Amino acid sequence: MRRRIIMSMLAGVTLAASTLLGAGPASAAESADPPAEFGTDWHDPLTAAPPVVAPDTRSCEVTVAQAQFRDFTPYEGGYAPPEGCGDRWSKVVLRLDGDVKGRQYDRLGYLHIGGVEVFRTSTPQPSPDGIEWSVEKDVTRYSDTLRARQPVEMLIGNVVDDTYTGVIDVKVTLTFYAAEGVGKPAAAATPDRVLTLQDGALTTPRNSERIVAEVYATGSGGGCEEYWYLTVPDPAPYSCRADNGPYREVQIRVDGQLAGIAEPFPTVWTGGWSNPFLWYVVPGPRAFDIKPVEYDLTPFAGLLNDGRPHRIDVSVVGVPEGQTGWSTPVNVLVWQDAKRARVSGALTRVEAGTLANSSTYTPGSEHRLDTEGSHRLTVAGYVDTSHGRVRTTVSRELANTSVHRWTDGENTDGLKATWTDDETVTVDGRGPATVTRTQRTYTMDGTTTLGAGDRLRTVLSLGDRAAVDEIRSGRRVAWSRLDDTYAGDATYTANVPRDQRHAVATTRERYRLHGSAGCHDRTLVTVQGVLTQDRDGC
């Protein structure tokens, strides 16, 4: 693993700071006869995730950013709303088109419009001949920000020199789909305000009746927090250490009071696990469209609506004191009561369980670290709105188990881990009581081995799963099931020039999403960088 950490510090994303488009889901496999090993070019990156569905209405496109990233200088520009599509839209779709060639590592990037983080992404690693890729994201929720002229800042921190030659060339556009009245798509129901923190403080409109915070939490920047799930406490002999082991939890506080907890998603970037051949065509789940952690802060609305600034703090449990490596930018989405200038209320319950976190080290020819972590939090409150008193209760329960095994010298290193994040939100008073249950499960099961002849092999599977049920008056009125599973097996010769690596790899992703809104089921298979299967299962 020391070799892996050294490589990750070089190859890892360098800034602590959707949908990836490809061939259509019903397209035929591109090749049934892949080469014996990787060459100097491979298929452009793509994922099995569904495309953003666009309505059949008038549309207007605006270019938000166009830049070449060679260093850590942000792109700065301006945004102006589109003309000809009104100021209330049925959908707004962000699209990033990128290309890079030569030699370059994975880089982490962000896009801010009016100070609001609307997109966080990482980049694929290029072939010598060059690659192109595109990512789409539904950003309709940020419509409030997009109705006015705004400053734009974008950065994909990069290094270009005699060795790392890849200049990252990107263009970002927004396409606005008009709301066209009766018989046509209506304006989307979006937050009335999208706010950012000012010097760590939040001031909400005094008539706020629903408040949701989103945090784009990423462990990155090279070093051990990029691989936080592999860290070990003393006295375990391992190259990445953390005082209390690998358990991580993203917490948000309001005026020092614990207000929300969440499991971070164990994102693997495209240089991850010391084996870029796993990711050249199909990245790991969420790698190119980093989703924010969401916290329903509505129970705190009565407290926040006093017109004064309130301190909002985000922290990551388990990060050693004084160590950097996590970025946690915050947006706050607010829904207002249009018929009342002031909405009062109160926080009625905060019940936090004891945070359990234990790591047990067992020495031997194969070292072993067993970790178990868990936490519970329930918060409740009410607001007195123009349509009556509305009570909101948010309960969240987290759990993590992992088994980490490695040998002396870390030439064999493996992890099997599961994270669960179960959330129940009950809203009572806005008509019949509504209960929304979300069960999230993230999995990682992988082993890297450095064998004879410096042949490095990684076998890895990743899972991103979620079950959502909305229940009203005891009946399920909406539901969805997500299962995004990646599996890869890649081998190459380490510590030699690129043309002597003799790399082979098979990767597979199946993305299944079905429920009351329909079905998407797409499977991709690649061999030596060639797309051999692209199948639609619905």
N, C-alpha and C positions, 0 to 999 in steps of 0.2 A: 504493500500500500504506500510506502514512502515514494516509490516510483510514480504512483498515481497522484499523490499530493503534489509532487514537484511538477508533474505534467499539468495538473489542474491549475496551478498557480500561473502557469504560462498560457494554458489553453482556455482557462475559465473566463466567464464573463467579467468584464473589467470595470463595471460601474455599479456602485451600490445605488443605486438611484431609485370566437372567430372561426375564423375559418381560414385555413390555408388552401388556396385554390389549386386545382389540378384537373386532370381529365375527368369528365363527367362520370357519375356513379354507375352508369350502365355501359361504359366503354369496355371494349375488349382488352384482354391482356396485351401489352405492347410487344412482348417477346417470350417465346417458350424455350429459347436456346441461349441462356446467358453465358458470358465468358467464363473461363476457368478461374479467373481472379479479377479484382478491380483493375481497371485501366486508368486513363488520365481524365476521363469524363464519365458522368453518370446522369441518371434521370434528374430533372429539376425536382426540388422538394415539393411534397404534397402530403395532405392528411386525408383521413377518411371521414372527417367531420362534415356535417351538412352545410351547404352554402346558405348565406343569408337570403331569405326569400323576399324579393322586392315586389311591391304592389304594382298593378297595372295603371299607373297614373302619369301625369306629366312629371318630369324630373329635371333637376338643375344640378350641375356639377361645379364644385369650387375646388381649386388647388390650394391646399393648406400649407404644404411644405415641399420643397424640392431641393435636395442637397447631396453632396458627396462628403462622407465622413472619413477623415484621415487621422483625426486626433480627438482631443476632448473639448473642442470648441463647439458650443451649441449653435445650431441654426436658429436665427431670430428673424421673425417676419411678422406679417399681419394677416388677419382674417376679416373678411367682410361677408355678411349674409348674402345668399343668392338673390338674384332678381328674377321674378317671373314664376315663383313657386309659393308665394305667400310667406307668412311667418308662423304658420301652424302646419306641421307636416305629419303625414301618416307614418313615415319612417325616414331615418337618416342612417346612411351606411358609410362607414369609413373604409377606405381601401389603401393599403400600402403595396406598392410595386417596387421590388428591389432587384439588384443584380450585383454580383461580385465575382471576380476571377483571380486566380493565382493561389497564394497561400495566405490564409487568414484564420483566426480563431473565432469562436462564438463571442458575440458582444451583446450586452444588454442595453436597451434603449427605452426612451419614453417620449410622449408627445403631450405638451400642455397647451391648452387654448384658454386664454383668460385666467391662467393659473390653475385651471382644473386639469387633472391628469385624466385624459380620455383614452389613452392607449399605452400599454406597456408590452414590450416584446423582446425577444432575443433573435439572433440571426443564425442562419445555417452556415456551415463551413463549405467553402467553394472547392470545386475541382480546378485543376490548372487551366482547363479550357473555359471555365466560367459557368455560372448557374443563374437562373432567374427564379423568383418566387413572388407570390402575391398572398396577402392576408386580408380578409374582410372581417369587420366587426360592426354589429348593430350598436350605434351610439345615440339612439333616439332619446334615451333618458337624459342626455345633456342638452336638450333643446333650449332650455332657458339660457344657457351660456351662448348658444349659437345664434340667438336672435339679435345680437349686437356685435359691433366691431370689437375685436379682441387682439391682444398681442399673442404671438405664437412662439413657443420654444420647443425645439426638438433636439435630442442628443442620442446618438449611438456612439459611445466612447470607443475609439479605435486606435490602433498603433500601426503605422505604415513606415517601413524602413527597408533595408536591403534584404531582410529575411521574410518579413511579413508584408507581402506586396498587395494584398487585397484592399482596394478602396471600395467602401460600401456606398452604393449609389441608390438613392431611394426617392420616390415621389409618393406623396400622400394626398388623397382627394376625399372630399365628402360629396355624396350624392343625396340630394333632398327630394323626396317623393311627396308631391302636393296632396293635401286633403281636399277632395273635390265634391263633397256634399252628398246628397241623397243618391243611393245606389252605387256610390263610389266609396273607397276607403276614407274613413273619417280621421280627424286628427288623433294621434295617439295620446293616451292618458299618460302624461309625464309629470315629474315633480315640478312644482311651481318655482322653486329656487334650487340652484346648485351652488353650494357655498364651499369655500376653503377656509382653513384656519388662518388667523392673523396673529402672528407671534405666539402660536400654540393655543389660541383662544377662539371660541366660537360664539357668535352673537346671532341668534335666530330671530326671524320675524315673530312678533308677539302673538300672532294668530296661527302659529304652527300646530297642526293636529297629528301629523305623522312625520317622523324623523328617522332616516336611515343613514348610517355612516358606512363608507366603503374604504378599505385599506388595501392598497396594492403592495402586499407584504412579500418581499423576495429576499432570500438568503443568497448572497452572491458576492462579487468582488474578489474572487480568488480566495485561497486559504480555506480554513476548515469550515466556516459557516456556509460555504457553497455545498459542502457535504455534511451538513449538521447531523443528519440521521446516522452517520458513522462515527461520531465522536465518542470518546470513552473517558471515564474519570480516572484519577489516580487510584490504585497503583498499576493499572493495566498498561502493559508495554505496547503503546500504539502511537503513531505519528500525529494523530489529531486528538487533542484533549479538550475536555470541557469539565468544569468543576463537578457538575451533576449528571454528566452523560448526555445522551442524545435527545431527551424529551424537550420539545419546543411547543410553546403555546403563545398565540398572539392575543394580547389583552388590550382592551380600551377602557379608559377611566374618564369619568366626568367629575371635575373638581376633587380628584383623588379617590372617588368612589368607584369600585369595580362595576363596570356597566356591561361588559361583553367579553366572551372568551371564544376562541376558535382554534382549530388545528390548522397549521399552515400546510399548503399542498406541497408534497415533496417533488418539486420540479427538477427534472434532469435536463440540463442544457445539452447542446449538440457537441460538446467535448466531454460529456459526462462519462464516468466510469472508465476513464483513460482509453476510451475506444471510440473515436469519431466514426468509424465504419458502421457502427450501429445506427447512426442518425443522418447519414448523408442524404437519404431520400425521404424517409419517414421519421419525423422527430417524435420525441416522447410527448405524452399528453400535456397540453397547455403551454408547451415551450414557446410557441410563436404568438399566442394570444393569452397573456397572463391575466387571469380573472382575479378581481379583488375579493377579499374577505368582506362579507356584509354583516353589519350589526344593526338590529332594530332597536333604536334608542327611544322609541315612542313613549315607553314608561317614564322617561326623564323629561318629556315635553313640558309638563307643568312647571318643573324647576327651571328649564332653559328659557321659558317664555317671559322672563321678568325684564327683558330689555337690556340686561347687562352681559358682558362677556364672561364666558365660563371656560375654564381650563379643560382641554381635551388632550390626553396623553395616551400614546400607543407604545407598548413595550413587548419584548419577546422573552418569555420565560426560558431560562436555560443558557442564555448567551453569557459567557464569562464576563465578569465586570471589567469594563474598559476596553472590551474587544468590539471592533466594528464588523460589518459584514451584512447587516440587514438594512433594508430601505422600507419605510412604512408611510408613504404619502397618504393623506386623508382627503376625501371629498365627503360632503354632507348633503344629502338629498332631502328636501323639505316640501311637504304638501301643506297648503294653508286652507283655512276656513274662509271662503270668500264672503261669507255673510256676517263675519264678526272681526272687529279690529283687535280684539284681545281674547285669547283662549287661556283660561286658567286651568289648574289641575294640580295633581300631587303625585309624588313617588310614594307608593304604599308598601313596597316590599323589596328588599334585597337580601337574598339568602344564598350565600356562597358556601359550597362544601370545602372540605380540606383538600388542597392540591396534593395528590399522591404521586410520588416520583421516586422509584427505586431502581438502581442498576446493580446487578450482582455479577462480579467478575470471578470466573473459574479458570485458573491457570492450567497449563498442560502443553503437550506438543501442538495441540490445536487450542488456542486461547478462545474463551467464550465470554460474551457479555449478554446477560438477560436483562431487559428493561421493561418495566411496566409503569405507565403513568395514567392518571385520570383526574378529572375535575368536573364539578357541577356548579351551575349558577342559574338562579331564577330571579328575575326582576319583574315588578308589576307597578302599574300606575294608571291614572285616569286623566282625561281632559274633558272639560265641559264645553261642548261645541254648540253651534247653532242648531244641530240636529240631535242634541241630547248628550248625556254623559257616555263616553266611550272608554271602556277599560281594556287595557292591553297587558297580557302576561307573556313573557318570553322566557322559555326554559331551554337550557343547552347543556348537553352532557358529552364530554370528550373522553376518549380512551386511546392508548397507544401501547402496543406490545411489539417487541423486536428481539431477535436473536442474531447476534453478530459473532461470526467465527473467523479467525485468521491464524496464520502460522508465523513463526519467527521470520523476520525479514519481510513479512506481509506479501510473500509471493503467491499465497492463496488468501483471498479475502472475500467474505460473503456476508450477506444480510438478508434476513427474511423479516418483514415488518408489515404491520397493519395499523392504520389510523381510522378511528370512527369519530364522527362529529354529528350528533343528533340534535335537532332543534325543533321545538314546538312553539308556535306563535298563536295565541288565542285572542281574538278581538270580539268584544261583547258590547253591543250598544248601537252599532251601525246596522240595524236590521237584525236578522237572526245571527247568533254567535257563529263565528267562522274560526275553524281550527286548521292551521297549515302545518303539516309535519314534513320535515326534510331529514332524510337519513343519508349521510355522506360516508363513503368508505374509500380509502386510498390504500393501495397495496404496492409492495416492492419486494421482489425475490430475485436475487442475483448473486453471481460469483465471478470473480476475476482470478485467473491463474496465470502466472508467468512460468512457463515450462522450459523444456530443453530447447536450445537454440534461440532463446529469448522470444519464443512464440507466446504471445499474450492472447488469451482467449477470455471473452466475457459472454456469459449467458445470463440474460436479464429479462424479467417480465414486470410490467407496470400496469396498475389498474386505477381508473377514475370512475367511481360509480355513485349514483345518487337515485333515491326514490323520493318522490314528492307527492303528497296527497292533500287535497283541500276538501275539508268536510264542513258542510253547513246543515244545521238542523238534523245532525246525525246521518246525513247522506253525503257520499263522495260526489263532488261536482266537477272536479278536475284532477288529473293525475299524470305523472310521467315517470319513466324509468330510463336512466342513462347507464350504459356500460361501455366504456372506452378502454380497450385492452390492447397493450403493445407487448410484443415478444420479439427478442432478437438474439442472435448467436453470431459472434464475429471474432475472427482470429487474424492476427498480423504479426510480423516480426518487428519487435521494438528496437529502438536505439540504432536504427539504420536510416539512410536517406529514403525519401518517399518512394522512389522507383524500385527499392529493394524490399519493400514490406510484404509483397506476395499476400495481399489481404483477400479474405473471403468473408462473406456475411450473408445471412438470410434474416430478413425482418418482416414482421407482419403486424398490421393493425386492423382491428375490427371495432367499428364505432356503431353502437346500436342505441337509438333513441326512439321510444315509442310511448304512446299514451293517448290521452283524449285529443291531442292536437295532430295526431297522425303517426307516421312511421318513417324512420330512416335507418338503414342497415347496410353499411358499406364495408367491404374487406379489401385491403391492399396487401400484396406480397411482393417483396423484392429479393433478388438474388444477385450478388456482386454489383449492386447499384442499378440493375435493370428491373423495371416493373414487369413482373410476370403474371400478376393477377390483379384485376380490378373488377369486383363483383358487387352487384346490388342484391341484397337479400330480401327486400320488401316485396 
